[in-house]
Every structure is written in structure tokens, then in C-alpha cells.
């Protein structure tokens, strides 16, 4: 599943819940170096055992040029009026 939000604070809240539930995840946001971004994308998309089921992405950092067809579900965690 890919979880998008334009608010990194929302991703941080989701991160806490995932950690408490023991669900593995990766995160991509604007604070990351390009090399780190490539690593998390590769970890999510190319893991043959699908050990990372959730990818948290800020819209600003990941909204352009990503092809995440490896995900089964997409969640947009922002209100429609934002």
C-alpha cells in the first residue's frame, strides 16, 4: 500500500501507528537525500518477499516521476478541501 499526504506531520502520525502495530514500512519525504530516496523505492518495489507492505510518501517529494505499480492499494490522507 502507498500512503500519500501533503503533510509530513500526518505521515509521522501514521508512522507511530505502524510502529506500534509492528508493520514494516518505508518513508519518502523532502528531507531525504536522493540516494536515500532511491534506496527506499528499491526496498519497496523490488523486495521479492514483500516484507515492506507500506510506503509513506509526501506528495511534494514523491508526486512527480514515481511509478509505483508494485502497490496494490493507494491511500490519500488529506481532506478534499485542503
N, CA, C and O of each residue as an XYZ file, in Angstrom:
328
protein
N       0.831     -1.185      0.000
C       0.000      0.000      0.000
C       0.875      1.248      0.000
O       1.902      1.300      0.678
N       0.466      2.228     -0.751
C       1.133      3.519     -0.760
C       0.214      4.512     -0.065
O      -0.973      4.603     -0.378
N       0.775      5.253      0.880
C       0.008      6.249      1.631
C       0.605      7.620      1.325
O       1.753      7.903      1.668
N      -0.193      8.463      0.675
C       0.230      9.814      0.325
C      -0.363     10.831      1.293
O      -1.493     10.678      1.757
N       0.408     11.864      1.589
C      -0.104     13.024      2.302
C       0.755     14.221      1.937
O       1.963     14.093      1.736
N       0.127     15.382      1.853
C       0.929     16.580      1.625
C       1.498     17.115      2.929
O       2.332     18.020      2.925
N       1.051     16.561      4.032
C       1.531     16.971      5.351
C       2.447     15.892      5.926
O       1.999     14.781      6.207
N       3.725     16.218      6.100
C       4.639     15.236      6.689
C       4.264     14.938      8.140
O       4.584     13.866      8.654
N       3.600     15.866      8.794
C       3.149     15.606     10.171
C       2.105     14.487     10.191
O       2.040     13.726     11.156
N       1.292     14.377      9.145
C       0.325     13.281      9.044
C       1.058     11.960      8.844
O       0.695     10.945      9.438
N       2.089     11.977      8.008
C       2.884     10.762      7.811
C       3.537     10.331      9.121
O       3.639      9.137      9.404
N       3.973     11.294      9.912
C       4.591     10.977     11.209
C       3.596     10.318     12.152
O       3.963      9.406     12.892
N       2.358     10.757     12.139
C       1.321     10.129     12.969
C       1.050      8.698     12.517
O       0.890      7.797     13.341
N       1.000      8.498     11.220
C       0.777      7.158     10.679
C       1.964      6.260     11.015
O       1.800      5.079     11.320
N       3.150      6.834     10.955
C       4.371      6.104     11.294
C       4.296      5.541     12.720
O       4.661      4.389     12.954
N       3.830      6.341     13.652
C       3.703      5.903     15.045
C       2.762      4.706     15.132
O       3.064      3.723     15.809
N       1.634      4.788     14.457
C       0.662      3.692     14.491
C       1.226      2.420     13.858
O       1.010      1.323     14.374
N       1.944      2.560     12.745
C       2.548      1.399     12.089
C       3.595      0.755     12.996
O       3.651     -0.468     13.121
N       4.416      1.583     13.622
C       5.453      1.074     14.524
C       4.819      0.313     15.688
O       5.271     -0.777     16.039
N       3.783      0.882     16.280
C       3.102      0.224     17.418
C       2.492     -1.106     17.014
O       2.470     -2.054     17.800
N       1.989     -1.172     15.765
C       1.356     -2.396     15.277
C       2.372     -3.404     14.740
O       2.008     -4.529     14.396
N       3.633     -3.007     14.667
C       4.664     -3.908     14.175
C       4.635     -4.102     12.670
O       5.088     -5.129     12.164
N       4.110     -3.131     11.959
C       4.008     -3.220     10.498
C       5.210     -2.522      9.875
O       5.417     -1.331     10.108
N       6.002     -3.238      9.089
C       7.155     -2.617      8.428
C       6.715     -1.584      7.386
O       5.671     -1.735      6.752
N       7.516     -0.546      7.222
C       7.195      0.496      6.258
C       8.469      1.206      5.840
O       9.507      1.087      6.491
N       8.377      1.944      4.747
C       9.423      2.875      4.348
C       8.762      4.227      4.130
O       7.550      4.324      3.937
N       9.591      5.272      4.164
C       9.060      6.631      4.043
C       9.913      7.443      3.077
O      11.140      7.341      3.071
N       9.249      8.242      2.270
C       9.929      9.145      1.355
C       9.363     10.539      1.580
O       8.159     10.758      1.445
N      10.245     11.487      1.927
C       9.802     12.874      2.072
C      10.923     13.805      1.631
O      12.022     13.353      1.309
N      10.654     15.067      1.619
C      11.580     16.060      1.102
C      12.853     16.234      1.889
O      13.791     16.864      1.399
N      12.919     15.700      3.090
C      14.124     15.848      3.899
C      15.210     14.842      3.515
O      16.335     14.922      4.009
N      14.880     13.908      2.644
C      15.804     12.825      2.310
C      16.715     13.187      1.149
O      16.316     13.899      0.228
N      17.945     12.688      1.204
C      18.862     12.816      0.079
C      18.397     11.921     -1.064
O      17.673     10.948     -0.849
N      18.815     12.255     -2.274
C      18.407     11.480     -3.442
C      18.812     10.012     -3.312
O      18.046      9.126     -3.691
N      19.990      9.749     -2.791
C      20.448      8.364     -2.637
C      19.551      7.586     -1.673
O      19.275      6.408     -1.900
N      19.100      8.229     -0.611
C      18.194      7.574      0.342
C      16.836      7.319     -0.288
O      16.202      6.299     -0.018
N      16.389      8.241     -1.127
C      15.107      8.057     -1.822
C      15.155      6.828     -2.719
O      14.222      6.025     -2.744
N      16.247      6.694     -3.449
C      16.401      5.545     -4.346
C      16.374      4.246     -3.545
O      15.774      3.267     -3.990
N      17.003      4.216     -2.386
C      17.039      3.017     -1.551
C      15.656      2.605     -1.059
O      15.314      1.423     -1.086
N      14.850      3.586     -0.605
C      13.523      3.208     -0.093
C      12.599      2.779     -1.220
O      11.784      1.873     -1.041
N      12.714      3.414     -2.372
C      11.892      2.993     -3.521
C      12.257      1.568     -3.917
O      11.381      0.739     -4.164
N      13.546      1.291     -3.976
C      14.003     -0.054     -4.319
C      13.559     -1.071     -3.277
O      13.132     -2.171     -3.629
N      13.655     -0.720     -2.008
C      13.238     -1.637     -0.937
C      11.762     -1.982     -1.049
O      11.375     -3.126     -0.811
N      10.942     -1.015     -1.406
C       9.503     -1.258     -1.506
C       9.144     -2.020     -2.780
O       8.356     -2.965     -2.733
N       9.703     -1.625     -3.895
C       9.291     -2.178     -5.190
C       9.978     -3.485     -5.574
O       9.403     -4.291     -6.306
N      11.187     -3.703     -5.095
C      11.957     -4.844     -5.588
C      12.231     -5.913     -4.551
O      13.109     -6.751     -4.756
N      11.515     -5.909     -3.454
C      11.683     -6.942     -2.438
C      10.872     -8.174     -2.851
O       9.642     -8.122     -2.833
N      11.522     -9.274     -3.220
C      10.781    -10.448     -3.702
C       9.888    -11.082     -2.636
O       8.949    -11.804     -2.971
N      10.166    -10.826     -1.376
C       9.359    -11.412     -0.302
C       8.272    -10.470      0.207
O       7.507    -10.838      1.098
N       8.196     -9.270     -0.343
C       7.186     -8.277      0.065
C       7.154     -8.074      1.575
O       6.089     -8.096      2.192
N       8.337     -7.875      2.165
C       8.432     -7.692      3.610
C       8.039     -6.291      4.049
O       7.814     -6.058      5.237
N       7.954     -5.355      3.109
C       7.580     -3.980      3.443
C       6.241     -3.681      2.770
O       6.202     -3.368      1.580
N       5.157     -3.775      3.516
C       3.840     -3.624      2.901
C       3.337     -2.186      2.769
O       2.335     -1.946      2.095
N       4.016     -1.225      3.402
C       3.504      0.157      3.410
C       4.618      1.126      3.012
O       5.749      1.036      3.490
N       4.259      2.055      2.121
C       5.177      3.102      1.679
C       4.511      4.443      1.966
O       3.497      4.779      1.354
N       5.078      5.209      2.895
C       4.580      6.541      3.232
C       5.298      7.562      2.355
O       6.528      7.582      2.305
N       4.540      8.408      1.665
C       5.150      9.357      0.722
C       4.505     10.731      0.866
O       3.282     10.864      0.856
N       5.352     11.747      0.999
C       4.819     13.109      0.948
C       4.569     13.451     -0.522
O       5.389     13.138     -1.385
N       3.461     14.081     -0.795
C       3.088     14.380     -2.178
C       4.118     15.268     -2.853
O       4.428     15.083     -4.030
N       4.642     16.219     -2.122
C       5.614     17.138     -2.711
C       6.890     16.400     -3.134
O       7.444     16.686     -4.196
N       7.349     15.472     -2.331
C       8.584     14.746     -2.632
C       8.370     13.617     -3.634
O       9.264     13.318     -4.426
N       7.212     12.996     -3.609
C       7.001     11.818     -4.444
C       5.931     11.949     -5.493
O       5.581     10.967     -6.147
N       5.405     13.139     -5.667
C       4.281     13.309     -6.583
C       4.655     13.446     -8.046
O       3.775     13.585     -8.896
N       5.925     13.411     -8.350
C       6.349     13.604     -9.731
C       7.373     12.542    -10.117
O       8.424     12.418     -9.489
N       7.057     11.792    -11.139
C       8.022     10.863    -11.697
C       8.131      9.507    -11.033
O       8.996      8.722    -11.421
N       7.301      9.190    -10.057
C       7.348      7.864     -9.443
C       6.355      6.940    -10.137
O       5.221      7.325    -10.422
N       6.793      5.741    -10.397
C       5.930      4.728    -10.977
C       5.869      3.578     -9.986
O       6.760      2.729     -9.948
N       4.825      3.556     -9.195
C       4.716      2.564     -8.127
C       3.624      1.540     -8.442
O       2.710      1.323     -7.647
N       3.736      0.922     -9.604
C       2.740     -0.076     -9.993
C       2.850     -1.344     -9.162
O       2.003     -2.230     -9.279
N       3.871     -1.448     -8.326
C       4.013     -2.612     -7.460
C       3.053     -2.557     -6.273
O       2.902     -3.552     -5.564
N       2.409     -1.427     -6.045
C       1.474     -1.289     -4.922
C       0.081     -1.766     -5.323
O      -0.346     -1.582     -6.463
N      -0.610     -2.372     -4.387
C      -1.980     -2.841     -4.622
C      -3.022     -1.814     -4.209
O      -4.116     -1.772     -4.771
N      -2.680     -0.981     -3.223
C      -3.614     -0.005     -2.679
C      -2.946      1.353     -2.586
O      -1.742      1.454     -2.354
N      -3.739      2.392     -2.770
C      -3.247      3.762     -2.614
C      -4.211      4.499     -1.691
O      -5.427      4.445     -1.872
N      -3.650      5.187     -0.702
C      -4.451      5.956      0.230
C      -3.987      7.402      0.196
O      -2.790      7.673      0.293
N      -4.911      8.322      0.061
C      -4.624      9.746      0.116
C      -5.173     10.255      1.436
O      -6.385     10.254      1.650
N      -4.288     10.690      2.320
C      -4.674     11.002      3.686
C      -4.908     12.495      3.928
O      -4.620     12.998      5.014
N      -5.418     13.190      2.943
C      -5.704     14.607      3.086
C      -7.184     14.857      2.828
O      -7.834     14.147      2.061
N      -7.693     15.886      3.494
C      -9.084     16.258      3.255
C      -9.218     16.838      1.848
O      -8.287     17.464      1.343
N     -10.348     16.635      1.230
C     -10.524     17.078     -0.154
C     -10.519     18.594     -0.284
O     -10.281     19.110     -1.377
N     -10.774     19.322      0.796
C     -10.820     20.775      0.693
C      -9.464     21.434      0.959
O      -9.362     22.658      0.882
N      -8.421     20.657      1.269
C      -7.092     21.231      1.542
C      -6.446     21.732      0.270
O      -5.328     22.245      0.306
